[in-house]
Each structure stands twice: as C-alpha cells, then as structure tokens.
Amino acid sequence: MNIERKPQSNQGVQVISRAAEILRILKLDNSGLSLGQIAERVHLPRSTVQRIVNALLAERLVMASSAEGGLRLGSEIQSLAAAGRINMAELVRPVLTELSKATQETVDLAVFRDDHMVFVDQVIGSHRLRTVSAVGEVFPMTTTANGKAVLALMDDDQLVTIAAPELKAAGEDARPLSAFLKEIEDVRVTGIAWDYMEHTDGISAAGFAFSDPMGLIYAVSVPVPSHRFDAMKDKLAELLLQTREEIKRLI
C-alpha cells in the first residue's frame, strides 16, 4: 500500500510545483502568453501545460487575456493576495512600542506611496516635550529620515526619478542631486537615514526602511526635539538597527 501511494504523492507535488511555475511565468508578463510561449518558458510539453492550465482556468487562477487565446493571471489570484496581505501596523506595533519605551521618544511607521511617505501608525513618546504627527499625514522623501531610508532601498533610476524633481522644487535652496545621492549611499552602508532639522525646524530624526512580502516599502523613524538629539543619536542608531532585525524576523 505505501509503495503504491508514494508515486501518486510525488506526482501530486510535481503538479503543484509545475502549476506554481506557470503562475510565476504569467506574473512576469501581464500582457498574456500563449500556451506555446508558456511551454517554452517552463520547459514542459505543450500537452502537459494544457492540462495544468485547464485546471488553473477552472479555479480562476488563470484567465484568457484576448480572443486569440493569450493567458494571464486570473481574478482569484487577487483575492488570495488580498486575504494574505499583512496588516503591518498591527504586526510591528509591539516592536515599535518597545523602541518607544527604550528611547522615551515617539516612534512612527510610514509607508511609501507614489512619490511620498504616508504615516500609518505612531507610538507616542513619554517625554513632556515630544513630537506628534497625525496618522495619514503625508511627508516628502528627500528631507525626512523615513523618506531617505526608503529611497536607499530603490535602484538608482527609481531613486533619481523620485528625488530629482523634489530637490529641484526647493529652488535656490536646492541640494545638488550628486550630494544627495552620496548621502543615500551612506544610508545603504549604515542602514540608518538622518534628518537634521531638514523637514521641520527644531526636530531631528533617524530611521530605517524595510519591504514586506508584497513588495510594499515601510519606514520606521524616531523624531526627536533637536536639543536632545545629538546626545542620543549613537544609541538611537543602535536601537533602530536592533528593531530592524526584530521586524525582519517577524515578516
């Protein structure tokens, strides 16, 4: 009995693996692929691909993209992705709370959207004089610690596309793009981005960025009234890097 079932089990695993490979191929080409193109890219016989695709069509994991028979990812893929989406604010809040306790400062969580940062959660510090921003508030990329940290995770082309117009908009006070790119290189090396009263007079900040499994980019930052920032920035950087590792383990 065991000897007879084992090949069937292995065959089932192989079918799942091949189906996953086909879905990944379709993910890379939203315009749609023919059966022949899929077979060529996954290195399988067309007849095998046809059987797997028929099953995927029945489950709405694949759909026709044109009258000519092209195939692309189906609507059920989006439903599955939505169901599996992580509530990042809920997931990392305990870690941010610990960081706030360790520093006594406010800790912010922001997400990158389009060409700016949007605050999605905040743990307010215990100091009487503290920084507070509203959830949903929008912040720029080139003058904030969270924005710089996110830019450091991007490739150079995307980085320049986002940063250059924002820097230019500063007019006569604009930083040279070359100088800004040098700063981002430093962020890539150290993992920590800095804002020395660039965004708001009297407030400085440090932060880091990370990506979730869905490809969204988040940043954790700690804004601090500048009069006490210099004395704590080294310890703050250490705590931020520890927090980054804790978040990596969570996701």
C-alpha positions in Angstrom: 0.0 0.0 0.0 2.7 2.5 0.9 4.7 1.7 -2.2 1.7 2.3 -4.4 0.7 5.6 -2.8 4.2 7.2 -2.8 4.4 7.7 -6.6 1.0 9.3 -6.5 2.0 11.6 -3.7 5.2 12.6 -5.6 3.2 13.2 -8.8 0.8 15.4 -6.9 3.7 17.5 -5.5 5.2 17.7 -9.0 1.9 19.0 -10.5 1.7 21.7 -7.8 5.3 22.7 -8.4 4.6 23.0 -12.2 1.4 24.9 -11.7 3.3 27.4 -9.4 6.0 27.8 -12.0 3.4 28.6 -14.7 1.8 31.2 -12.4 5.2 32.8 -11.8 5.8 33.0 -15.5 2.4 34.7 -16.1 3.2 37.1 -13.2 6.2 38.4 -15.2 4.1 39.2 -18.3 0.8 41.0 -17.7 0.0 41.2 -21.4 -0.7 37.5 -21.6 1.1 34.4 -23.0 0.1 31.7 -25.4 0.2 28.0 -24.4 3.3 27.6 -26.6 5.0 30.5 -25.0 4.3 29.2 -21.5 5.5 25.7 -22.5 8.7 27.1 -23.9 9.5 29.2 -20.8 8.7 26.4 -18.3 10.4 23.7 -20.4 7.4 21.4 -20.4 5.5 19.7 -23.2 2.6 21.7 -24.6 0.2 18.9 -23.7 1.3 19.0 -20.0 0.9 22.7 -19.9 -2.5 22.4 -21.4 -3.7 20.1 -18.7 -2.4 22.3 -15.9 -3.7 25.5 -17.4 -7.2 23.9 -17.8 -7.2 23.2 -14.1 -6.0 26.7 -13.3 -8.7 28.2 -15.6 -11.4 26.1 -13.7 -10.2 27.6 -10.4 -10.0 31.2 -11.9 -6.3 31.3 -11.1 -5.7 31.9 -14.8 -7.9 33.7 -17.3 -7.9 34.5 -21.1 -6.4 37.8 -21.9 -7.5 38.1 -25.5 -9.7 36.4 -28.2 -6.5 35.0 -29.6 -6.1 32.7 -26.6 -3.5 34.6 -24.5 -3.5 33.7 -20.8 -2.8 35.8 -17.8 -3.3 35.7 -14.0 -7.0 35.4 -13.0 -9.1 37.2 -10.5 -8.8 34.6 -7.8 -5.1 35.4 -7.5 -6.0 39.0 -6.4 -8.5 37.6 -3.9 -5.8 35.3 -2.5 -3.3 38.1 -2.3 -5.7 40.4 -0.5 -6.5 37.6 2.0 -2.8 37.1 2.7 -1.9 40.8 3.0 -0.2 41.6 6.2 -1.5 44.3 8.5 1.9 45.7 9.0 0.9 48.3 11.6 -0.7 45.6 13.8 2.2 43.2 13.3 5.1 45.6 14.2 3.3 47.7 16.9 4.7 45.7 19.8 8.2 46.1 18.4 7.7 49.9 17.9 6.3 50.1 21.5 9.4 48.6 22.9 11.5 51.0 20.9 9.5 53.9 22.2 10.0 52.7 25.8 13.7 52.3 25.3 14.1 55.8 23.9 11.1 57.6 25.6 10.6 59.1 22.2 7.8 58.9 19.6 8.1 56.2 17.0 6.5 56.5 13.6 5.6 53.9 10.9 5.2 55.2 7.4 4.6 53.5 4.0 5.8 54.6 0.6 3.1 55.6 -1.8 3.7 57.1 -5.3 6.3 59.7 -4.5 5.8 60.4 -0.8 5.6 58.8 2.6 2.3 58.3 4.4 2.2 57.8 8.2 0.2 54.7 9.1 0.9 54.3 12.8 2.6 56.0 15.7 3.6 55.2 19.3 3.8 58.5 21.3 6.8 59.0 23.5 6.7 59.7 27.2 8.7 63.0 27.3 6.6 66.0 28.1 8.1 67.7 25.1 7.6 65.3 22.2 6.8 65.2 18.5 3.4 64.1 17.3 2.2 63.7 13.7 -1.3 62.6 12.5 -1.8 59.2 11.0 -2.5 59.7 7.3 -0.2 62.8 7.1 2.0 62.9 4.0 5.7 63.6 4.2 8.4 64.3 1.4 11.2 61.9 0.5 14.4 63.9 0.4 14.1 65.9 3.7 12.9 63.2 6.1 14.6 60.2 7.7 11.9 57.8 6.6 11.9 59.1 3.0 15.7 58.8 2.7 15.6 55.3 4.2 13.1 54.2 1.6 15.0 55.8 -1.3 18.1 53.9 -0.2 16.2 50.6 -0.9 15.4 51.6 -4.5 17.6 51.2 -7.6 19.3 54.3 -8.8 16.9 55.0 -11.7 13.9 55.0 -9.5 15.7 57.0 -6.8 16.6 59.8 -9.3 13.1 59.8 -10.8 11.6 60.5 -7.4 14.3 62.6 -5.7 15.4 64.9 -8.6 12.0 66.8 -9.0 11.6 67.1 -5.2 15.1 68.6 -4.8 14.6 70.9 -7.8 11.3 72.2 -6.3 13.3 73.7 -3.4 14.5 76.4 -5.8 17.6 78.4 -4.8 18.0 76.3 -1.6 18.0 73.0 -3.5 20.7 70.5 -2.7 22.7 69.2 -5.6 21.5 65.8 -6.7 25.1 64.5 -6.6 25.4 65.4 -2.9 22.0 63.8 -2.1 23.0 60.6 -3.9 26.2 60.5 -1.8 24.1 60.7 1.4 21.9 57.8 0.1 25.0 55.7 -0.5 25.9 56.3 3.2 22.4 55.2 4.2 22.8 52.0 2.2 26.1 51.2 4.0 24.9 52.0 7.6 21.2 51.2 7.3 20.2 54.4 9.0 18.9 57.6 7.5 19.1 61.0 9.2 17.1 64.3 9.2 18.9 67.1 11.0 16.1 69.7 11.1 15.7 69.4 7.3 12.0 68.9 7.3 10.9 70.7 10.4 12.9 73.4 12.3 13.7 72.1 15.8 13.1 68.4 15.1 15.6 65.9 14.0 15.1 62.2 13.2 16.6 58.9 12.4 15.1 55.9 10.7 15.4 52.7 8.6 13.3 51.1 5.9 12.1 47.5 5.0 10.0 45.7 2.5 7.1 43.4 3.2 6.4 40.2 1.3 4.0 42.0 -1.1 6.7 44.5 -2.1 5.4 47.5 -0.1 8.2 49.6 1.4 7.8 50.8 5.0 10.0 53.0 7.2 10.3 53.3 11.0 11.6 56.6 12.3 12.1 58.3 15.6 11.6 62.1 15.5 13.3 63.9 18.5 13.4 67.6 19.6 16.8 68.7 18.3 18.1 70.0 21.6 18.4 66.4 22.9 19.1 64.6 19.6 22.9 64.8 19.5 23.3 63.3 22.9 21.3 60.2 22.0 21.8 59.7 18.3 24.5 56.9 18.6 22.4 54.9 21.0 19.3 55.6 18.8 21.1 54.2 15.7 21.9 51.1 17.7 18.3 50.6 18.8 17.0 51.2 15.3 19.2 48.5 13.9 18.1 46.1 16.6 14.4 47.0 15.8 15.1 46.4 12.1 16.3 42.8 12.8 13.3 42.1 15.0 11.0 43.2 12.2 12.8 41.1 9.7 12.2 38.0 11.9 8.5 38.9 12.1 7.9 39.1 8.4 
